[in-house]
């Protein structure tokens, strides 16, 4: 076996490793994109639910205008934030906080707490928040796997060349503990 044959075998091995690493990273990147799309769908459903919730509360708690305006502004900011950006995570964090304050208003208004439309909207919101939390966990798991994949050998040798960059987690920051669970419904 000559030097040329050994060189050809080494080149073939490197090419095979590069192809395998590339295919693996493409698959992981697609999982990250798909999992973020799942979060996005749930957030859009939440955005669509908010105007109905605000209108229902407005009928019973008209003098809570500041809280209602805060929810409307937070929703607008969340809808306008660039998809997949840190700004979107911050806007969604602010929206979750504003919604929590809106739901807390119902404690002061027995008629509102008894309103069937409000109860239904509150239950839908609770369900959506749970789905967002689950989708966010799946997304963060996919990001963790992908980021580990681009740092693992042999992919680390090829990842930058192929344009694979680390993804960021969907982090809720300081309010993580407050929204880790879906809002509870108390009567």
C-alpha positions in Angstrom: 0.0 0.0 0.0 1.6 3.2 -1.2 1.5 6.7 0.2 -1.0 7.8 -2.5 -3.4 5.0 -1.5 -3.2 6.0 2.2 -3.8 9.7 1.2 -6.9 8.8 -0.8 -8.3 6.7 2.1 -7.8 9.6 4.5 -9.5 12.0 2.0 -12.4 9.6 1.6 -12.8 9.3 5.4 -12.7 13.1 5.9 -15.3 13.6 3.1 -17.6 10.9 4.6 -17.2 12.5 8.1 -18.1 15.9 6.6 -21.2 14.5 4.8 -22.4 12.7 7.9 -21.8 15.7 10.1 -23.5 18.1 7.7 -26.6 15.8 7.4 -26.8 15.4 11.1 -26.6 19.2 11.7 -29.2 19.9 9.0 -31.6 17.5 10.7 -31.0 19.1 14.1 -31.4 22.7 12.7 -34.7 21.7 11.1 -35.9 20.3 14.5 -35.1 23.7 16.1 -37.0 25.6 13.4 -40.0 23.3 13.6 -40.1 23.5 17.4 -40.0 27.3 17.3 -42.8 27.3 14.8 -44.8 25.3 17.3 -44.2 28.0 19.9 -45.1 30.7 17.4 -48.5 29.0 16.6 -49.4 28.9 20.3 -48.4 32.5 20.8 -50.5 33.6 17.8 -53.5 31.8 19.4 -52.9 33.6 22.6 -52.6 36.9 20.7 -56.0 36.2 19.1 -57.6 35.4 22.4 -56.5 38.5 24.2 -58.9 41.1 22.5 -61.9 39.0 23.6 -60.6 38.7 27.1 -59.9 42.4 27.3 -63.4 43.3 26.0 -65.0 41.0 28.6 -63.1 42.5 31.5 -63.7 46.0 30.2 -67.5 45.5 30.6 -67.1 44.7 34.3 -64.0 46.6 35.3 -64.0 49.7 33.2 -62.0 51.7 35.7 -59.1 49.2 35.4 -58.2 51.0 32.2 -54.4 51.1 33.0 -54.2 47.3 33.2 -56.3 46.9 30.1 -54.2 49.3 28.1 -51.0 47.5 29.4 -52.3 44.2 28.0 -53.2 45.7 24.7 -49.8 47.4 24.4 -48.0 44.2 25.4 -50.0 42.2 22.8 -49.1 44.7 20.1 -45.4 44.6 21.0 -45.4 40.8 21.1 -47.1 40.7 17.7 -44.6 43.2 16.2 -41.5 41.7 17.6 -39.3 39.9 15.0 -39.9 36.2 15.1 -37.3 34.2 16.9 -35.5 37.2 18.2 -34.6 38.1 21.8 -37.0 41.0 21.5 -39.8 38.5 20.9 -38.9 36.6 24.0 -38.9 39.9 26.0 -42.2 41.0 24.5 -43.8 37.6 25.3 -42.5 37.9 28.8 -44.1 41.3 29.2 -47.4 40.0 27.8 -47.4 37.1 30.2 -46.9 39.5 33.1 -49.7 41.8 31.9 -52.1 38.9 31.4 -51.3 37.7 34.9 -52.3 41.1 36.3 -55.5 41.1 34.1 -56.5 37.7 35.4 -55.8 38.9 39.0 -58.4 41.7 38.5 -61.1 39.2 38.3 -60.7 38.5 42.1 -62.0 42.0 42.8 -65.1 41.6 40.6 -67.5 38.7 41.7 -69.7 39.3 38.6 -66.8 39.0 36.3 -65.6 35.8 38.0 -69.1 34.4 37.5 -69.3 35.4 33.8 -69.4 32.3 31.6 -67.6 34.0 28.7 -64.8 35.2 31.0 -64.5 31.7 32.5 -64.3 30.2 29.1 -61.7 32.7 27.9 -59.7 32.2 31.1 -59.7 28.4 30.6 -58.6 28.8 27.0 -55.8 31.1 28.0 -54.7 28.7 30.7 -54.7 25.9 28.1 -52.7 27.9 25.7 -50.2 29.0 28.4 -49.6 25.3 29.2 -49.1 24.5 25.5 -46.6 27.4 25.1 -44.7 26.1 28.1 -44.5 22.6 26.6 -43.5 23.9 23.2 -40.9 26.1 24.8 -39.4 23.1 26.7 -39.3 21.1 23.4 -37.7 24.0 21.6 -35.0 24.5 24.3 -34.3 20.8 24.2 -33.9 20.9 20.4 -31.6 24.0 20.7 -29.5 22.2 23.3 -29.1 19.1 21.1 -28.3 21.3 18.1 -25.8 23.5 20.0 -24.1 20.3 21.4 -24.1 18.8 17.9 -22.1 21.7 16.4 -19.6 21.6 19.2 -19.1 17.8 19.1 -16.4 16.1 17.2 -16.2 15.7 14.1 -19.0 18.2 13.4 -17.0 21.0 15.1 -14.4 20.7 12.3 -17.1 21.5 9.7 -19.9 23.4 11.4 -18.7 26.9 10.8 -17.6 26.2 7.3 -21.1 24.9 6.5 -22.7 28.0 8.1 -24.0 26.4 11.3 -24.1 28.9 14.2 -25.4 28.3 17.8 -29.1 29.1 18.4 -30.4 30.9 21.5 -32.7 29.5 24.0 -36.2 30.8 24.4 -35.5 32.3 27.8 -38.1 34.1 29.9 -35.5 35.8 32.1 -36.4 37.1 35.5 -40.1 36.2 35.3 -39.4 32.6 34.5 -40.6 31.5 38.0 -43.8 33.5 37.7 -44.9 31.9 34.4 -43.3 28.4 34.7 -46.8 27.2 35.4 -50.0 28.1 33.6 -52.1 30.7 35.4 -54.3 29.0 37.9 -58.1 29.6 37.9 -59.4 30.3 41.4 -63.0 30.9 42.5 
